[in-house]
Amino acid sequence: MPLIPVSHGRGAWLVDMEGKRYLDGISSWWVNLFGHANPRINTALKDQLDQLEHAMLAGFTHEPVIRLSEKLSALTGGVLGHSFYASDGASATEIALKMSFHFWRNQGQTEKQEFICLKGSYHGETIGALAVTDVPLFRDAYGPMIRNAHVVASPDARQAQDGESAIDVARRAAADMERCLQERAGKIAAVILEPLVQCATGFAMHDPEYLRLVRALCDQYQVHLIADEIAVGCGRTGTFFACENAHIWPDFVCLSKGISGGYLPLSLVMTREEIYQGFYDSDVRRGFLHSHSYTGNPLACRAALATLEIFESDDVLAQNRVKAQSITQALQPLAQHKQVKHFRQQGMMWAFDAVFDEVTVQAAKTFSRRFFTQALQEELLLRPIGNTVYLMPPYILNQEEVNLVGERILKVFDRVMGESV
């Protein structure tokens, strides 16, 4: 279908050049937390424009990056007290991988050069990030350029066998992780995972027990734990950091997407004092070697500060708990639909899988495209991943919009599945 030219955005809605509205049910690829043209973020950016638009962080610093670093550190109770800035999620992944690798080298453990990721994982599309991404669509064309990581079982709760719970699946997956750590003892630098929800692989959700078990394994085998919270951080899972659901802290947290409220490219990697000190040396070769021109851009940092201020002043996490219940209720007809399986929810994320039988199996191949097209006709922006429909809206939906989302997703789903017969 032809591209849709967007004229402007207001709140949860995008508006095209002809005036047609689309409720942004995926937050413009998971970035827009508090609506388009949010007045408070707009005001902060306008103020910052009159002060400082950019300055390099090589030998310099500025107030927005200092304040943002301090606020984020405080949200971890000071456990992750240092932040390294970049511009996008894949860059954050690259930074965390390089930092882990380089830290172990500085410690004299030069054989720790390998990484572990989960089956179906996605961590970005730069070369280093592709090494820990297990999605053939993104990897295959660049295979000869990639240094492969070890891929272990996903704790995806949909894999539960008869009589099993999500915790049982988590424990099985953790056992597979331990097997790999044992086999490659002394060789693994870090484990990387998306806490609670593997988004790009079809919103595979897992029990927090998995994170607790993996944290313990990383401690046992002296391996770093990298939490890719690029998509699942900033309140998406019900807590600000997804790892808080399991009451653990990783060694690295990657943030991007929602951290700037969906306004400007910004990413960062948070880490511990011990890792920071591992690079603090007069020998430049022991220092962490990664940079780009727009690191810690003041405008992006100011947008992030305005985003964090909304979290604080509006008690967003508490409001989201109430709103999540309302949205779940509005989606109940889908949860109980005979052509739906694995209806699932984590915080402000919902997903379900379309069921196809032997007669309609061919229709599964075009399900995503047909659903996207039909949803646009119903003023909804939704982009299924394969046969998985997911909802990841901004946090500002009112009750009328919640009801609209529930009614129209059901309408679109029935229409698309009816076409499949």
Backbone torsions as a table, in degrees:
resi	resn	phi	psi	omega
1	MET	NA	156.3	-177.7
2	PRO	-69.2	157.3	177.0
3	LEU	-64.0	148.1	177.9
4	ILE	-98.8	114.6	179.9
5	PRO	-78.0	115.4	-177.7
6	VAL	-85.1	129.4	178.1
7	SER	-87.9	-50.7	-178.5
8	HIS	-163.8	171.3	178.2
9	GLY	-131.8	145.5	176.9
10	ARG	-142.8	119.7	179.0
11	GLY	60.6	-129.0	-178.6
12	ALA	-83.5	2.9	-170.4
13	TRP	-113.8	142.2	166.6
14	LEU	-106.9	146.7	-177.3
15	VAL	-127.0	130.1	-178.7
16	ASP	-87.8	179.8	-174.6
17	MET	-64.8	-20.6	179.1
18	GLU	-96.6	4.5	176.9
19	GLY	89.5	4.3	179.0
20	LYS	-79.5	136.6	-177.2
21	ARG	-98.1	153.1	175.7
22	TYR	-138.4	119.7	176.1
23	LEU	-72.3	123.5	-172.1
24	ASP	-80.3	81.0	-175.4
25	GLY	-74.1	-6.0	177.8
26	ILE	-121.4	16.9	176.4
27	SER	51.8	39.2	-179.3
28	SER	50.2	58.2	-176.5
29	TRP	63.8	46.6	162.3
30	TRP	77.2	17.6	-174.9
31	VAL	-107.1	-29.9	-169.2
32	ASN	-89.9	100.2	-173.8
33	LEU	-84.4	-38.7	-170.7
34	PHE	-121.2	28.4	173.5
35	GLY	90.3	157.0	177.7
36	HIS	-75.8	143.8	179.8
37	ALA	55.1	46.0	179.0
38	ASN	-66.0	124.7	-173.8
39	PRO	-58.9	-38.1	-176.4
40	ARG	-72.4	-39.4	177.1
41	ILE	-70.3	-39.2	176.7
42	ASN	-56.3	-47.0	-177.7
43	THR	-62.1	-42.7	179.8
44	ALA	-62.4	-41.9	-179.4
45	LEU	-68.1	-39.0	178.1
46	LYS	-63.0	-39.9	178.0
47	ASP	-65.3	-42.4	-178.8
48	GLN	-65.9	-33.7	178.9
49	LEU	-58.4	-32.2	-179.2
50	ASP	-83.6	-4.3	-178.1
51	GLN	-110.0	-58.4	-177.1
52	LEU	-159.8	120.8	180.0
53	GLU	-89.7	-33.4	177.6
54	HIS	-168.6	146.1	169.8
55	ALA	-153.0	142.1	-178.2
56	MET	-66.1	152.0	178.6
57	LEU	-97.6	8.7	176.0
58	ALA	-82.9	98.7	-178.1
59	GLY	81.8	0.3	178.6
60	PHE	-129.8	167.0	170.5
61	THR	-152.0	179.4	179.6
62	HIS	-156.3	164.5	-172.8
63	GLU	-60.0	-47.2	-177.9
64	PRO	-58.3	-40.9	-178.3
65	VAL	-71.7	-33.8	177.5
66	ILE	-67.1	-49.1	-178.3
67	ARG	-62.9	-41.0	-179.9
68	LEU	-64.8	-43.9	179.0
69	SER	-60.6	-42.0	-179.4
70	GLU	-66.9	-42.0	-179.8
71	LYS	-64.8	-42.8	-179.8
72	LEU	-66.8	-41.5	177.0
73	SER	-59.3	-43.1	-179.9
74	ALA	-61.5	-33.8	179.4
75	LEU	-67.1	-18.2	176.0
76	THR	-102.7	10.0	-176.4
77	GLY	65.5	23.7	179.7
78	GLY	82.0	-0.4	-179.3
79	VAL	-64.1	-45.0	176.1
80	LEU	-105.4	87.5	-168.8
81	GLY	-95.1	-0.4	-176.7
82	HIS	-130.2	139.1	-179.5
83	SER	-125.2	137.3	175.1
84	PHE	-117.0	128.2	-168.0
85	TYR	-101.6	146.8	173.7
86	ALA	-146.9	-155.6	-172.1
87	SER	-121.4	-21.0	-174.9
88	ASP	-148.8	167.6	-174.6
89	GLY	-61.7	-44.5	179.9
90	ALA	-59.8	-38.3	177.7
91	SER	-63.2	-38.6	177.8
92	ALA	-62.7	-42.3	176.5
93	THR	-59.7	-47.9	179.2
94	GLU	-56.2	-44.9	-178.0
95	ILE	-62.0	-46.5	-179.2
96	ALA	-62.8	-42.9	178.7
97	LEU	-63.1	-47.2	-179.7
98	LYS	-63.9	-40.3	-177.7
99	MET	-65.4	-41.1	177.4
100	SER	-62.9	-50.5	179.2
101	PHE	-55.0	-48.4	-175.2
102	HIS	-70.4	-36.2	178.5
103	PHE	-59.5	-47.8	-178.8
104	TRP	-63.9	-36.3	177.1
105	ARG	-63.3	-44.3	178.6
106	ASN	-61.8	-26.9	179.7
107	GLN	-85.0	-0.3	-179.8
108	GLY	85.7	3.8	178.9
109	GLN	-97.7	69.6	-170.3
110	THR	-72.1	-12.8	179.4
111	GLU	-83.3	-9.0	178.9
112	LYS	-81.0	85.9	-175.2
113	GLN	-127.2	3.7	-173.7
114	GLU	-112.0	159.8	-177.8
115	PHE	-131.0	155.4	176.6
116	ILE	-119.4	134.6	174.0
117	CYS	-131.9	172.3	-177.0
118	LEU	-94.7	151.7	174.4
119	LYS	-57.3	131.4	-179.0
120	GLY	79.6	8.1	-176.0
121	SER	-70.5	152.6	174.5
122	TYR	-137.9	125.7	-179.3
123	HIS	-134.6	14.7	178.4
124	GLY	124.4	173.9	-170.8
125	GLU	-124.4	14.1	167.0
126	THR	-80.1	169.5	-170.0
127	ILE	-61.8	-45.5	178.0
128	GLY	-64.8	-41.3	179.9
129	ALA	-66.7	-35.3	177.9
130	LEU	-65.5	-25.4	178.8
131	ALA	-63.4	-26.7	179.7
132	VAL	-113.2	21.8	176.5
133	THR	-110.8	128.5	-176.7
134	ASP	-114.3	52.6	176.1
135	VAL	-123.5	106.4	-173.7
136	PRO	-53.8	-36.3	-178.8
137	LEU	-53.3	-39.6	-177.4
138	PHE	-87.8	-28.8	-172.8
139	ARG	-88.8	-38.5	-163.8
140	ASP	-57.4	-42.8	-176.8
141	ALA	-64.2	-22.8	-174.3
142	TYR	-114.5	14.4	-176.6
143	GLY	-47.1	-46.6	-177.6
144	PRO	-63.0	-18.1	-178.3
145	MET	-91.6	-9.0	-167.5
146	ILE	-102.6	136.8	172.0
147	ARG	-94.9	108.7	-169.9
148	ASN	-69.4	143.0	172.2
149	ALA	-91.8	172.1	173.5
150	HIS	-83.6	130.6	-178.6
151	VAL	-106.6	123.7	179.9
152	VAL	-116.9	171.3	-174.1
153	ALA	-59.3	141.0	173.4
154	SER	-81.8	145.8	176.1
155	PRO	-86.5	18.6	-179.4
156	ASP	-45.6	115.7	-175.5
157	ALA	-63.8	-18.5	178.5
158	ARG	-66.7	-12.9	-179.7
159	GLN	-84.0	1.0	-178.1
160	ALA	-58.3	130.1	176.4
161	GLN	-88.2	172.8	-178.9
162	ASP	-53.6	126.1	178.5
163	GLY	86.5	-4.9	-179.8
164	GLU	-93.9	151.6	173.8
165	SER	-107.2	173.5	176.5
166	ALA	-61.5	-32.0	178.4
167	ILE	-67.4	-37.1	177.3
168	ASP	-61.6	-43.0	178.4
169	VAL	-63.6	-41.4	179.3
170	ALA	-60.3	-42.0	-178.9
171	ARG	-69.3	-37.9	176.1
172	ARG	-62.1	-44.0	-179.7
173	ALA	-66.0	-38.2	178.4
174	ALA	-65.2	-34.9	177.1
175	ALA	-64.3	-36.8	177.1
176	ASP	-68.3	-37.1	175.0
177	MET	-60.3	-44.9	-179.2
178	GLU	-64.4	-38.3	176.8
179	ARG	-55.6	-46.5	-179.2
180	CYS	-66.3	-41.0	179.2
181	LEU	-63.7	-36.1	177.3
182	GLN	-67.9	-45.7	-177.6
183	GLU	-64.5	-34.5	-176.8
184	ARG	-110.7	31.2	-178.4
185	ALA	-53.8	131.2	-179.6
186	GLY	83.2	-3.3	-178.3
187	LYS	-109.7	-21.3	-173.1
188	ILE	-86.7	127.6	175.5
189	ALA	-85.2	-46.4	-174.2
190	ALA	-156.9	155.8	167.9
191	VAL	-105.1	134.8	176.6
192	ILE	-121.8	136.7	-179.9
193	LEU	-155.7	160.6	170.2
194	GLU	-94.7	116.9	-177.8
195	PRO	-67.5	127.9	173.0
196	LEU	75.3	-36.1	-177.4
197	VAL	-140.3	120.3	170.5
198	GLN	-89.7	100.5	-166.5
199	CYS	-71.4	-58.6	-170.5
200	ALA	-70.6	-11.9	178.8
201	THR	-90.9	7.9	177.6
202	GLY	111.5	31.1	177.1
203	PHE	52.1	54.6	174.9
204	ALA	-76.7	119.2	-176.1
205	MET	-107.3	145.8	-179.9
206	HIS	-136.0	163.6	-178.3
207	ASP	-73.5	144.1	178.1
208	PRO	-58.3	-21.3	178.4
209	GLU	-55.4	-33.3	-179.8
210	TYR	-61.2	-41.9	-179.7
211	LEU	-65.2	-39.4	178.6
212	ARG	-64.1	-42.1	-179.8
213	LEU	-67.0	-42.6	180.0
214	VAL	-67.4	-38.1	176.1
215	ARG	-58.3	-44.7	179.7
216	ALA	-64.5	-39.7	178.6
217	LEU	-65.3	-41.5	178.9
218	CYS	-62.8	-38.8	176.5
219	ASP	-64.9	-43.4	-177.2
220	GLN	-62.7	-41.4	-175.1
221	TYR	-99.9	10.3	179.8
222	GLN	52.6	60.1	-179.4
223	VAL	-127.5	140.8	176.2
224	HIS	-73.1	147.5	172.9
225	LEU	-110.4	117.8	177.8
226	ILE	-103.5	118.4	177.1
227	ALA	-98.1	111.4	175.9
228	ASP	-83.2	96.3	179.6
229	GLU	-105.5	25.9	-179.3
230	ILE	-57.9	-44.7	179.3
231	ALA	-96.2	-34.2	-170.8
232	VAL	-96.6	-3.7	177.3
233	GLY	-82.6	-172.8	176.5
234	CYS	58.9	42.2	172.0
235	GLY	90.0	-4.1	-173.9
236	ARG	-63.6	-31.9	-175.2
237	THR	-96.3	2.9	-179.2
238	GLY	109.4	-26.1	170.8
239	THR	-116.2	162.0	-175.4
240	PHE	-61.8	-51.2	172.2
241	PHE	-98.7	135.2	-179.0
242	ALA	-59.4	-35.6	-177.6
243	CYS	-62.7	-21.4	178.5
244	GLU	-62.7	-26.4	177.6
245	ASN	-60.9	-28.6	-179.5
246	ALA	-101.0	0.1	179.9
247	HIS	59.5	40.1	175.2
248	ILE	-131.7	159.7	171.9
249	TRP	-121.3	135.7	175.4
250	PRO	-80.7	-175.6	175.3
251	ASP	-89.7	-25.2	176.6
252	PHE	-138.4	140.0	168.8
253	VAL	-122.1	127.0	174.3
254	CYS	-98.4	126.3	177.5
255	LEU	-123.0	145.4	171.8
256	SER	-165.2	-145.4	178.0
257	LYS	43.9	-100.7	-171.9
258	GLY	-69.4	-11.3	-174.9
259	ILE	-60.5	-30.4	177.7
260	SER	-100.6	14.7	180.0
261	GLY	71.3	11.1	-178.3
262	GLY	85.4	14.6	-175.3
263	TYR	-92.5	-49.6	-172.8
264	LEU	-138.7	150.4	178.4
265	PRO	-62.1	125.9	178.1
266	LEU	-158.6	134.8	171.0
267	SER	-143.5	162.8	179.1
268	LEU	-158.1	158.0	175.4
269	VAL	-121.0	123.2	177.3
270	MET	-99.0	142.0	-180.0
271	THR	-149.3	176.5	-173.5
272	ARG	-87.1	161.8	179.0
273	GLU	-58.5	-41.9	-178.7
274	GLU	-58.4	-41.3	-178.8
275	ILE	-72.4	-40.9	175.4
276	TYR	-56.4	-47.9	-178.5
277	GLN	-64.3	-25.5	179.6
278	GLY	-65.4	-14.6	179.6
279	PHE	-110.0	-5.7	-173.4
280	TYR	-82.2	96.0	-172.9
281	ASP	-153.4	149.9	178.2
282	SER	-71.4	-20.4	177.7
283	ASP	-79.6	111.3	-174.7
284	VAL	-59.7	-25.3	180.0
285	ARG	-69.6	-21.2	176.8
286	ARG	-90.2	-12.4	177.0
287	GLY	-74.2	157.4	179.9
288	PHE	-74.4	127.5	-171.8
289	LEU	-108.0	92.3	177.0
290	HIS	-162.5	131.2	179.5
291	SER	-159.9	157.2	167.0
292	HIS	-153.0	163.0	-167.9
293	SER	-61.7	-35.5	-173.2
294	TYR	-99.7	19.4	177.3
295	THR	-52.8	128.6	175.9
296	GLY	62.0	36.8	-178.5
297	ASN	-52.9	130.0	-176.5
298	PRO	-59.3	-38.7	179.9
299	LEU	-65.0	-44.8	179.4
300	ALA	-65.1	-41.0	178.7
301	CYS	-65.4	-36.9	178.5
302	ARG	-67.7	-37.3	174.7
303	ALA	-62.5	-40.0	178.1
304	ALA	-65.5	-40.5	177.4
305	LEU	-62.0	-42.3	178.2
306	ALA	-64.0	-36.1	177.2
307	THR	-64.1	-46.5	179.3
308	LEU	-65.2	-34.5	178.0
309	GLU	-65.3	-34.9	176.0
310	ILE	-66.5	-42.1	175.9
311	PHE	-54.4	-44.6	-176.3
312	GLU	-72.1	-52.7	-172.0
313	SER	-69.7	-30.6	-177.2
314	ASP	-100.3	3.4	-177.5
315	ASP	47.7	53.8	-170.2
316	VAL	-60.4	-40.4	-177.1
317	LEU	-62.6	-39.2	177.3
318	ALA	-68.5	-42.5	177.8
319	GLN	-61.9	-38.9	-179.1
320	ASN	-65.0	-33.3	178.1
321	ARG	-62.0	-40.8	177.9
322	VAL	-69.8	-45.1	-178.8
323	LYS	-64.0	-37.5	179.7
324	ALA	-61.9	-39.3	177.3
325	GLN	-62.4	-40.5	179.9
326	SER	-65.6	-43.1	179.7
327	ILE	-67.4	-41.7	177.8
328	THR	-59.5	-41.0	177.7
329	GLN	-63.2	-41.7	-179.6
330	ALA	-65.7	-24.4	-178.7
331	LEU	-94.3	3.0	-177.0
332	GLN	-57.1	-39.0	176.7
333	PRO	-57.8	-31.3	176.1
334	LEU	-76.2	-40.7	-180.0
335	ALA	-58.4	-31.7	-177.3
336	GLN	-99.4	4.9	-175.7
337	HIS	-68.7	139.0	-177.2
338	LYS	-68.5	-18.8	179.1
339	GLN	-103.2	19.3	178.6
340	VAL	-121.2	138.5	171.5
341	LYS	-134.1	158.3	176.9
342	HIS	57.1	44.3	170.7
343	PHE	-63.2	129.3	-173.4
344	ARG	-146.5	156.4	-177.9
345	GLN	-149.6	140.9	172.4
346	GLN	-142.0	110.7	-178.9
347	GLY	59.9	-122.1	-179.8
348	MET	-101.6	40.6	175.9
349	MET	-134.8	135.6	178.3
350	TRP	-132.9	148.7	177.0
351	ALA	-155.6	155.0	171.8
352	PHE	-154.2	158.3	-176.7
353	ASP	-110.4	134.3	176.8
354	ALA	-76.0	139.6	-178.5
355	VAL	-101.8	126.8	177.1
356	PHE	-121.3	138.3	177.2
357	ASP	-98.2	-173.0	-177.4
358	GLU	-62.4	-29.9	-179.0
359	VAL	-73.5	-36.9	-173.5
360	THR	-105.2	11.0	-174.0
361	VAL	-59.9	-34.2	179.5
362	GLN	-65.3	-31.7	-179.1
363	ALA	-67.1	-21.5	179.6
364	ALA	-61.4	-29.3	-176.8
365	LYS	-67.3	-25.4	-178.0
366	THR	-112.5	8.7	-175.0
367	PHE	-57.1	-49.6	-174.7
368	SER	-59.3	-48.1	-179.1
369	ARG	-63.9	-43.9	-178.2
370	ARG	-66.6	-38.0	179.0
371	PHE	-66.2	-45.4	178.5
372	PHE	-56.4	-45.5	-178.3
373	THR	-65.4	-45.6	-179.6
374	GLN	-66.9	-36.6	179.4
375	ALA	-63.0	-40.3	178.0
376	LEU	-59.8	-37.0	178.2
377	GLN	-65.3	-23.2	178.5
378	GLU	-102.1	20.6	177.0
379	GLU	64.3	34.4	177.5
380	LEU	-123.2	134.3	170.4
381	LEU	-100.1	103.9	177.6
382	LEU	-139.2	137.6	-178.6
383	ARG	-130.4	92.9	179.8
384	PRO	-58.7	153.7	173.4
385	ILE	-106.4	106.1	-173.7
386	GLY	60.8	-124.5	179.2
387	ASN	-97.6	13.5	178.7
388	THR	-101.4	121.6	173.0
389	VAL	-95.5	130.7	178.2
390	TYR	-130.0	154.7	177.9
391	LEU	-127.0	125.8	-178.5
392	MET	-142.5	68.2	-170.7
393	PRO	-79.8	166.0	170.5
394	PRO	-63.1	160.8	-173.7
395	TYR	-79.3	5.1	-170.0
396	ILE	-105.7	9.0	-177.2
397	LEU	-58.9	135.4	172.1
398	ASN	-90.8	175.4	-174.5
399	GLN	-63.4	-36.4	177.9
400	GLU	-62.0	-42.1	179.3
401	GLU	-70.0	-35.8	176.1
402	VAL	-60.1	-47.0	179.9
403	ASN	-63.4	-40.8	179.7
404	LEU	-60.8	-45.0	-179.9
405	VAL	-59.7	-47.9	-178.6
406	GLY	-61.1	-46.2	-177.8
407	GLU	-66.2	-42.3	-173.0
408	ARG	-80.3	-31.4	174.2
409	ILE	-63.0	-42.5	177.6
410	LEU	-61.3	-43.8	179.9
411	LYS	-61.6	-45.7	-179.8
412	VAL	-65.3	-44.1	-178.7
413	PHE	-61.1	-45.5	179.3
414	ASP	-61.7	-40.7	-179.0
415	ARG	-65.2	-46.5	-177.6
416	VAL	-66.7	-43.3	179.6
417	MET	-69.1	-30.1	175.1
418	GLY	-65.9	-34.9	177.0
419	GLU	-67.8	-23.5	-175.0
420	SER	-76.6	-17.5	-176.6
421	VAL	-73.7	NA	NA
